[in-house]
Amino acid sequence: MTRQLLVIGAGQAGLSAGYYLRKAGLPFLIVDAHPRVGDSWRSRYASLTLFTPRQFSALPGLQLAGNREQYPSGEEFATYLEDYAARFSLPVQSGTRVVRLWRADGGFLAETDSGKKIEANEVIVATGGFQQPIIPSISTGFSAEVQQLTPQSYHDPAELPDGPVLVVGDGASGRDIALECRTVQPVMLSRGKTRKLLPERLFGKSIWWWLQLLGILKASSESWIGRKVRAADAFPDRGQGDENLVQAGIRLVPRLVAASGETAKFSDGSSASVRTVVWATGYRDETAWVDIPSAVGPDGALSHRNGISPVPGLYFVGRPWQRNRASALVMGAGPDADLIVQEILRQQNR
C-alpha cells in the first residue's frame, strides 16, 4: 500500500481541498461514496437551488457560467462539480464509501465498503455538515398510513399520496418543500421560534454581497458578530416569507408536540389529520465510522478548531462554522481548504 494524503468526500469541500493539494504538489486521493461526482446534489429534491447566487457559488479557479445574480439549481451545480474534477484532473475514486477510519503505524488506515484498506499520512474529512437527517422521536406516534420523509428522501410533489402534507421545520429547505408540495396537496408548515429572514437584495445588490463587504461572513463563531449571526440563523427571503407562504395557501401552525395515528398535535392545543410528514428539522453528524476516540467529542460531533483536529494529521473542510458563517456555504469551501493545505505543508516542513 502506498501512503498518501486521503480526502474523504468529493463535494465542494473535497474538490476545493484537491485543488489546493494539486497546487501544492502533494500526492493525494479523493474517495466518495456516490457513483458520480455531484450525486449528493442530484439526489435531493428537484426544485433545490443553492443558497447563494452564482457569483458566490464557485470553487477556486473556475467560475459558474450563467447570470451571476441568479441561483444555480442543484442539478446545475452537480454538473459543475463533475466538470471541476475533470478540469483540474483531480484523482476522484467514486463509489467508494469509507466505513472505518483509524490510526495505524503513525498514520491512518481507511477501510472501504469493499474491504479495501487505504493507508494515508494525513486525512482531510470533507463529508459536509448535512449527513444524517434528524427525525424526532415524535415520529413514532404516527401510524404506518402516514408517509414520513426527509429533505433527502423527498424528491418531487408528484410522488406524494393524496392528502394533507405537514412540513416540520421552517428553514430554507422546509419552506422550499412546503411551497413545492402546495402545488398538488394542502400543506401545513410547523414552526418553532420566530424565524428572521433577510431581504434578498438591498440597494440593488445581493444581501450576500453586503454580508461579504461588511465582513460578517468572515466573523468567527466566537466573535460577538459571529454569536449573533449564529443565534439568528437567518437566511434570505427569496419569496419564502410568511406572507408568501400564506398567499400560496399554506397553513402556518406552531410547534409539533405529539402525534397519534394520523393526527398531529401542536403546541397551541390544535390538531390536524395528515397523510405525509416531511421532517425538515436539521441534520446531525454521522461519525460512527471514525474509530479515533479523540477525534469525536462527547456529543458525537467531530472535534476540531478551525478545521484542525486534536489528532495529528487529521483535518476537516466543509464543517458548519468551521471558521465562520461562510464555512458551510460553497463560497467558504475554497478559503477553508486553502488554509488547511497550508497547515499540512507547515506540519510537513517542521
ROMI-308058 format. One line per field, with one value per residue (C-alpha): x, y, z. Coordinates in steps of 0.05 Angstrom, whole numbers. Layout:
REM residues N
x: [X|...]
y: [Y|...]
z: [Z|...]
***
This chain:
REM residues 350
x: [0|26|17|-11|-59|-131|-191|-258|-315|-318|-367|-348|-304|-266|-255|-231|-182|-160|-149|-101|-67|-54|-25|20|45|23|3|-69|-132|-204|-256|-331|-389|-432|-427|-413|-384|-442|-491|-502|-536|-571|-604|-640|-709|-719|-732|-670|-627|-564|-567|-524|-523|-474|-423|-417|-423|-359|-299|-227|-203|-269|-329|-401|-428|-494|-526|-484|-545|-588|-585|-558|-602|-578|-572|-531|-484|-476|-453|-407|-373|-364|-334|-290|-260|-245|-218|-164|-153|-169|-160|-230|-248|-324|-368|-321|-351|-304|-335|-279|-221|-168|-97|-43|34|39|-13|-84|-120|-187|-228|-278|-344|-310|-260|-202|-155|-124|-62|-52|-3|-57|-133|-180|-252|-296|-362|-400|-447|-512|-504|-558|-627|-656|-723|-752|-778|-848|-848|-861|-931|-954|-985|-958|-1011|-973|-915|-854|-798|-737|-706|-662|-717|-768|-757|-819|-891|-919|-894|-937|-1001|-1066|-1078|-1052|-976|-943|-874|-839|-784|-785|-713|-697|-709|-774|-801|-778|-813|-876|-884|-870|-918|-973|-978|-1011|-1034|-1058|-997|-983|-916|-899|-853|-817|-786|-799|-756|-718|-709|-661|-681|-657|-629|-610|-599|-595|-543|-549|-552|-492|-453|-467|-452|-386|-369|-383|-341|-399|-388|-315|-333|-312|-364|-330|-336|-394|-419|-410|-451|-507|-508|-507|-563|-607|-595|-626|-627|-651|-726|-728|-803|-807|-831|-892|-936|-914|-930|-998|-1014|-995|-1047|-1000|-1027|-975|-980|-940|-891|-910|-913|-945|-970|-1023|-1043|-1057|-1065|-1012|-1019|-990|-966|-1029|-1074|-1097|-1091|-1097|-1101|-1041|-1022|-949|-898|-833|-782|-740|-713|-638|-580|-531|-461|-452|-387|-391|-342|-288|-255|-209|-235|-202|-229|-301|-329|-375|-435|-416|-394|-326|-275|-234|-212|-215|-214|-154|-167|-133|-110|-44|-53|-129|-164|-233|-262|-336|-357|-413|-380|-312|-282|-342|-411|-383|-353|-418|-431|-399|-362|-326|-300|-242|-214|-221|-188|-131|-116|-119|-70|-24|-27|-10|50|74|69|106|162|173]
y: [0|69|121|187|241|218|264|234|266|295|351|424|417|356|383|450|412|374|439|466|399|396|466|446|385|336|265|252|212|234|180|189|142|166|135|203|269|315|260|288|347|305|262|319|348|372|446|455|515|537|585|636|667|642|697|668|595|579|539|564|570|561|608|584|601|640|700|720|746|683|619|555|493|431|394|451|452|376|382|439|396|339|387|417|350|336|406|401|326|311|238|220|148|147|92|83|92|94|52|57|104|91|106|57|59|134|149|127|68|76|14|18|-18|-66|-86|-49|-12|56|78|153|200|253|253|310|294|332|296|361|380|353|278|246|278|287|252|270|215|243|208|141|165|167|105|66|100|166|172|202|235|279|331|273|223|273|287|312|330|286|226|244|206|247|282|337|347|371|400|405|457|526|533|544|471|467|529|505|438|468|515|459|410|462|457|389|380|420|438|458|485|474|526|536|603|664|659|720|727|774|816|782|847|914|977|934|886|814|810|763|820|864|810|797|872|883|824|789|724|722|734|675|637|662|736|780|786|711|693|740|712|640|652|687|632|679|668|709|714|695|695|648|696|681|726|690|623|645|675|607|574|544|539|562|521|524|472|399|368|300|250|196|153|202|262|316|357|427|470|514|455|449|385|363|300|287|238|257|287|317|325|386|391|393|344|310|285|212|195|121|106|150|100|150|169|238|257|256|296|271|296|253|313|316|354|409|481|518|451|423|361|347|284|299|293|295|356|378|422|440|437|486|545|513|583|628|633|622|554|516|553|539|606|584|517|547|593|539|486|534|545|471|454|510|478|410|439|474|409|370|422|423]
z: [0|-19|34|11|34|34|23|43|4|-67|-56|-58|4|-20|-90|-63|-19|-81|-120|-67|-57|-131|-130|-72|-109|-56|-74|-55|-69|-62|-47|-48|-34|-92|-162|-194|-172|-155|-138|-68|-104|-156|-104|-69|-84|-155|-142|-99|-113|-79|-20|-56|-127|-178|-163|-93|-111|-148|-126|-133|-205|-242|-246|-254|-322|-326|-294|-233|-196|-203|-162|-194|-189|-153|-219|-250|-191|-193|-266|-247|-193|-243|-294|-239|-221|-294|-308|-255|-264|-191|-173|-150|-136|-137|-109|-50|18|78|133|184|196|250|270|248|244|256|202|184|154|119|104|47|39|-9|45|13|60|42|80|89|123|132|123|105|123|74|83|97|153|125|133|176|176|245|255|324|369|360|292|325|344|272|243|183|140|146|98|131|91|99|51|28|14|-13|-87|-122|-102|-156|-116|-55|-38|-36|29|75|79|143|136|203|205|173|150|76|57|96|63|-6|3|32|-28|-77|-44|-43|-119|-111|-39|21|64|135|158|231|261|327|346|303|240|217|142|109|48|-15|-44|-13|-56|-118|-91|-66|10|5|-28|32|83|49|43|117|138|171|134|159|232|275|315|379|360|381|310|298|360|338|267|292|342|289|237|185|110|50|39|-36|-36|24|77|120|77|14|46|69|0|-31|13|64|135|186|250|315|341|334|403|393|342|346|287|231|277|290|354|361|419|418|430|358|317|245|203|159|103|94|141|117|173|155|225|211|209|255|243|224|260|278|222|255|302|335|404|409|340|364|422|478|438|378|336|302|345|313|317|252|216|253|294|361|326|289|214|215|184|163|108|99|172|191|226|216|217|203|172|102|120|108|42|-25|-21|42|17|-22|32|86|42|26|99|115|59|83|153|124|88|153|191|137|136|211]
***
